[in-house]
Amino acid sequence: MNEAAPEANTKQSGRTHGLGRALDRPLGHAVSRLRSPRSPRRPRLWFEILLVAMSYWVYSLVRNAVPEQKAAALANADWLWSVERFLGIAVEQSVNHAVNSVTWLIVSMNYYYATLHFIVTISVLVWLFRRHPGRYAAARLALFATTAVALLGYYLYPLAPPRLMNGGNFIDTVLVHQTWGSMASGNFKNMSNQYAAMPSMHIGWSLWCGLTIFALASAPWARILGLLYPTVTLMVIVSTANHFWLDAVGGVACLAFGYAVSYAWYGALPHRLPRRIPPKAGRPARLRALGASREPAATRH
């Protein structure tokens, strides 16, 4: 009987360890499923095209669905203008008039304002998709979170742009020079909410593009262009009387929120993540390691 007892104990121990490993497998699988949404995945082209298109459609729909609170927007513009005068930064009117006196420059800025906002942002997304797939999802999340919180700003703080202020003496450069394609003036103005100037997504998106290029591009000239892009955009939004300086500050604040959301989800800023997607074999290896770590030393030997 004494000789049979160790054998029975060994069998019982084996069954116990087998049961433990069987329980570890679904536990490890559950842990992996919880963590997997936070792990960068290889982006799928068709899904990303659909996602970006749908997201911009929803953004435009919500932005334009915000009631045009004209009286409140004009009052907020007067207040913001008084704050800038108090701070000594209310130079938008001087910049607007000075640049408007150079026709080729202001017309170029009008087209810049109407087109590059979309072209450069989409181009950077495509570049990330192709060259930095491991960082794409985190960068895209930062951009989407930035845009989402901006919609809240449009609803809570309607603001007229300088060109629509009462008695502001600003020049609507698109209207004066009949620049085609702008959603801010002319025949297109009824298609867009004219009192959603705070925050400036021209700044939020251009700064996202600029920081992404600066952080990830290898060529020095590309990194310099990355920094110049939001800087020039700032001059354009002020020169065309579409935004106050403080609207740009609002755009920067929204971008900071977007990066905070991305950091909280992925545990790192986009440029700190691996450039390539880790191989799929890594997850089973972690699960095997998890099961092995729970086995007693005698069993592993």
C-alpha positions as CSV (number, residue, x, y, z in Angstrom):
1,M,0.0,0.0,0.0
2,N,2.8,2.4,0.8
3,E,4.3,1.8,-2.7
4,A,1.0,2.5,-4.4
5,A,0.4,5.7,-2.6
6,P,3.2,7.7,-4.3
7,E,2.0,6.4,-7.7
8,A,-1.6,7.5,-6.9
9,N,-0.3,10.9,-5.7
10,T,1.7,11.3,-8.9
11,K,-1.4,10.5,-11.0
12,Q,-3.5,12.9,-9.0
13,S,-0.9,15.6,-9.2
14,G,-0.7,15.1,-13.0
15,R,-4.5,15.4,-13.3
16,T,-4.4,18.5,-11.1
17,H,-1.7,20.1,-13.2
18,G,-3.5,19.1,-16.4
19,L,-6.6,20.7,-15.1
20,G,-4.6,23.8,-14.2
21,R,-3.2,24.0,-17.7
22,A,-6.6,23.5,-19.2
23,L,-7.9,26.4,-17.0
24,D,-4.9,28.5,-17.9
25,R,-5.6,28.2,-21.6
26,P,-9.0,30.0,-21.6
27,L,-7.7,32.4,-19.0
28,G,-4.7,33.3,-21.2
29,H,-7.0,33.5,-24.2
30,A,-9.3,35.8,-22.3
31,V,-6.4,38.0,-21.2
32,S,-5.1,38.1,-24.8
33,R,-8.5,39.1,-26.1
34,L,-8.7,41.9,-23.6
35,R,-5.3,43.1,-24.6
36,S,-5.5,42.6,-28.3
37,P,-7.6,45.7,-29.1
38,R,-4.8,47.7,-27.6
39,S,-2.1,46.0,-29.7
40,P,-1.3,47.5,-33.1
41,R,-2.8,45.5,-35.9
42,R,-2.0,45.5,-39.6
43,P,-4.4,48.1,-41.1
44,R,-6.7,46.9,-43.9
45,L,-6.9,49.2,-46.8
46,W,-10.6,48.8,-47.6
47,F,-11.5,49.2,-43.9
48,E,-9.4,52.3,-43.5
49,I,-10.8,54.0,-46.6
50,L,-14.4,53.3,-45.4
51,L,-13.5,54.4,-41.8
52,V,-11.9,57.7,-42.9
53,A,-14.7,58.4,-45.3
54,M,-17.5,57.6,-42.8
55,S,-15.7,59.6,-40.0
56,Y,-15.4,62.7,-42.1
57,W,-19.0,62.4,-43.2
58,V,-20.1,62.1,-39.6
59,Y,-17.8,65.0,-38.6
60,S,-19.3,67.3,-41.3
61,L,-22.8,66.2,-40.5
62,V,-22.5,66.9,-36.8
63,R,-20.6,70.1,-37.3
64,N,-23.2,71.5,-39.7
65,A,-26.0,70.2,-37.5
66,V,-25.0,72.4,-34.7
67,P,-27.4,75.3,-34.6
68,E,-26.0,78.5,-36.0
69,Q,-26.4,80.6,-32.9
70,K,-25.6,83.8,-34.6
71,A,-26.3,86.2,-31.7
72,A,-24.2,84.1,-29.3
73,A,-21.4,83.6,-31.9
74,L,-21.1,87.3,-32.6
75,A,-21.1,88.1,-28.8
76,N,-18.4,85.5,-28.2
77,A,-16.4,87.0,-31.1
78,D,-16.6,90.5,-29.5
79,W,-15.5,89.1,-26.2
80,L,-12.6,87.1,-27.6
81,W,-11.5,90.1,-29.6
82,S,-11.5,92.2,-26.4
83,V,-9.5,89.5,-24.6
84,E,-6.9,89.6,-27.3
85,R,-6.7,93.4,-27.2
86,F,-6.2,93.1,-23.4
87,L,-3.4,90.6,-24.0
88,G,-1.8,92.7,-26.7
89,I,-2.1,90.1,-29.4
90,A,-5.0,91.5,-31.4
91,V,-3.1,92.0,-34.7
92,E,-5.3,89.9,-36.9
93,Q,-6.9,92.9,-38.6
94,S,-3.5,94.5,-39.5
95,V,-2.3,91.1,-40.9
96,N,-5.5,90.7,-42.8
97,H,-5.3,94.1,-44.5
98,A,-1.6,93.9,-45.2
99,V,-1.7,90.4,-46.9
100,N,-4.9,91.3,-48.8
101,S,-3.0,94.2,-50.4
102,V,-0.8,91.6,-52.2
103,T,-3.3,89.9,-54.6
104,W,-1.3,86.9,-55.6
105,L,-0.4,86.1,-52.0
106,I,-3.9,86.3,-50.6
107,V,-5.4,84.4,-53.4
108,S,-2.8,81.7,-52.9
109,M,-3.7,81.6,-49.2
110,N,-7.4,81.3,-50.0
111,Y,-6.7,78.2,-52.1
112,Y,-4.3,76.9,-49.4
113,Y,-7.1,77.3,-46.8
114,A,-9.7,75.6,-49.0
115,T,-7.6,72.6,-50.2
116,L,-4.5,71.6,-48.3
117,H,-6.4,71.0,-45.1
118,F,-7.7,67.8,-46.7
119,I,-5.0,66.9,-49.1
120,V,-2.1,67.0,-46.6
121,T,-4.0,65.2,-43.9
122,I,-5.1,62.3,-46.2
123,S,-1.5,62.1,-47.6
124,V,0.0,61.7,-44.2
125,L,-2.5,59.0,-43.3
126,V,-1.6,57.2,-46.5
127,W,2.1,57.6,-45.8
128,L,1.6,56.1,-42.3
129,F,-0.5,53.3,-43.7
130,R,2.2,52.3,-46.1
131,R,5.5,53.1,-44.3
132,H,4.6,52.9,-40.6
133,P,1.8,50.4,-40.2
134,G,2.6,49.7,-36.6
135,R,2.1,53.3,-35.7
136,Y,-0.9,54.0,-38.0
137,A,-3.7,53.0,-35.7
138,A,-2.4,55.1,-32.7
139,A,-1.8,58.2,-34.9
140,R,-5.2,57.8,-36.5
141,L,-6.8,57.5,-33.0
142,A,-5.1,60.8,-32.0
143,L,-6.5,62.5,-35.1
144,F,-10.0,61.1,-34.6
145,A,-10.1,62.0,-30.9
146,T,-8.9,65.5,-31.7
147,T,-11.7,65.9,-34.2
148,A,-14.4,64.5,-31.9
149,V,-13.6,66.9,-29.0
150,A,-13.6,69.8,-31.5
151,L,-17.2,69.0,-32.3
152,L,-18.0,69.5,-28.6
153,G,-16.3,72.9,-28.8
154,Y,-18.5,73.9,-31.8
155,Y,-21.6,73.1,-29.8
156,L,-20.7,74.6,-26.5
157,Y,-18.9,77.8,-27.8
158,P,-20.3,79.1,-31.1
159,L,-17.9,81.7,-32.5
160,A,-18.1,84.0,-35.5
161,P,-14.9,84.2,-37.5
162,P,-13.3,87.7,-37.7
163,R,-14.6,88.2,-41.2
164,L,-18.2,88.0,-39.9
165,M,-17.9,90.3,-36.9
166,N,-20.1,93.3,-36.7
167,G,-18.0,96.4,-37.2
168,G,-14.8,94.4,-37.1
169,N,-13.5,95.9,-40.4
170,F,-12.0,92.6,-41.5
171,I,-11.9,91.7,-45.2
172,D,-13.5,88.5,-46.3
173,T,-10.7,87.6,-48.7
174,V,-12.5,84.7,-50.4
175,L,-15.5,86.9,-51.1
176,V,-13.5,89.9,-52.3
177,H,-11.3,87.8,-54.6
178,Q,-14.0,85.3,-55.6
179,T,-11.8,82.3,-54.8
180,W,-13.4,79.1,-55.9
181,G,-13.8,76.1,-53.6
182,S,-14.0,77.6,-50.1
183,M,-16.8,76.4,-47.8
184,A,-16.5,79.6,-45.9
185,S,-17.9,82.1,-48.4
186,G,-19.7,82.5,-51.7
187,N,-22.0,79.9,-53.1
188,F,-20.8,77.2,-50.6
189,K,-21.4,79.1,-47.4
190,N,-24.8,77.7,-46.8
191,M,-23.4,74.2,-46.8
192,S,-21.2,74.8,-43.8
193,N,-21.7,76.1,-40.3
194,Q,-20.3,79.6,-40.4
195,Y,-20.2,80.0,-36.6
196,A,-17.9,77.1,-35.7
197,A,-14.5,78.9,-35.6
198,M,-13.5,77.6,-32.1
199,P,-11.4,75.5,-32.1
200,S,-9.5,75.7,-35.4
201,M,-9.2,72.3,-36.9
202,H,-7.0,73.7,-39.6
203,I,-4.5,74.1,-36.8
204,G,-5.4,70.8,-35.0
205,W,-5.0,68.8,-38.2
206,S,-2.0,70.6,-39.6
207,L,-0.1,70.3,-36.3
208,W,-1.0,66.6,-36.2
209,C,0.5,66.3,-39.7
210,G,3.5,68.4,-38.8
211,L,4.4,66.5,-35.6
212,T,3.9,63.2,-37.3
213,I,6.2,64.1,-40.2
214,F,8.8,65.6,-37.8
215,A,8.8,62.6,-35.5
216,L,8.9,59.8,-38.2
217,A,10.5,61.2,-41.4
218,S,14.2,60.4,-41.9
219,A,15.0,63.2,-44.4
220,P,15.9,66.5,-42.7
221,W,14.1,68.5,-45.4
222,A,10.9,66.6,-44.7
223,R,11.1,67.2,-41.0
224,I,11.6,70.9,-41.7
225,L,8.6,71.0,-43.9
226,G,6.7,69.2,-41.2
227,L,7.3,72.0,-38.8
228,L,6.7,74.7,-41.4
229,Y,3.3,73.3,-42.4
230,P,1.4,74.3,-39.2
231,T,3.3,77.5,-39.0
232,V,2.2,78.6,-42.5
233,T,-1.3,77.4,-41.7
234,L,-1.5,79.7,-38.7
235,M,-0.6,82.6,-40.9
236,V,-3.2,81.6,-43.5
237,I,-6.1,81.3,-41.1
238,V,-5.3,84.7,-39.6
239,S,-4.6,86.5,-42.9
240,T,-7.9,85.2,-44.5
241,A,-9.8,86.4,-41.4
242,N,-11.2,82.9,-40.8
243,H,-9.8,82.6,-37.2
244,F,-8.5,84.5,-34.2
245,W,-5.1,83.6,-32.7
246,L,-7.0,82.0,-29.8
247,D,-8.9,79.7,-32.1
248,A,-5.5,78.2,-32.9
249,V,-4.9,77.7,-29.2
250,G,-8.1,75.8,-29.0
251,G,-6.9,73.6,-31.9
252,V,-3.7,72.8,-30.0
253,A,-5.7,71.9,-26.9
254,C,-7.8,69.5,-28.9
255,L,-4.8,67.9,-30.3
256,A,-3.3,67.5,-26.9
257,F,-6.5,65.7,-25.8
258,G,-6.3,63.5,-28.9
259,Y,-2.7,62.4,-28.1
260,A,-3.7,61.8,-24.5
261,V,-6.5,59.4,-25.6
262,S,-4.1,57.6,-27.9
263,Y,-1.5,57.3,-25.2
264,A,-4.0,56.0,-22.7
265,W,-5.1,53.3,-25.1
266,Y,-1.8,52.1,-26.6
267,G,0.5,53.0,-23.6
268,A,2.8,55.1,-25.8
269,L,2.8,57.9,-28.2
270,P,2.5,56.8,-31.9
271,H,6.1,57.5,-32.8
272,R,7.3,55.3,-29.8
273,L,5.5,52.2,-31.1
274,P,7.2,49.7,-33.4
275,R,7.3,50.7,-37.0
276,R,6.1,47.2,-38.2
277,I,3.4,45.0,-36.8
278,P,4.8,42.2,-34.5
279,P,4.4,38.7,-36.0
280,K,1.3,36.8,-35.1
281,A,3.4,34.0,-33.6
282,G,4.1,36.2,-30.6
283,R,0.8,35.8,-29.0
284,P,0.8,31.9,-28.8
285,A,4.4,32.2,-27.5
286,R,3.2,34.4,-24.7
287,L,0.4,32.0,-23.9
288,R,2.8,29.0,-23.8
289,A,5.0,31.0,-21.5
290,L,2.0,31.8,-19.2
291,G,1.1,28.1,-19.0
292,A,4.7,27.1,-18.4
293,S,5.2,29.6,-15.6
294,R,2.3,28.0,-13.7
295,E,3.8,24.4,-13.8
296,P,5.7,23.2,-10.7
297,A,9.4,22.7,-11.2
298,A,9.2,18.9,-10.7
299,T,6.6,18.6,-13.5
300,R,8.7,20.7,-15.9
301,H,11.8,18.5,-15.3
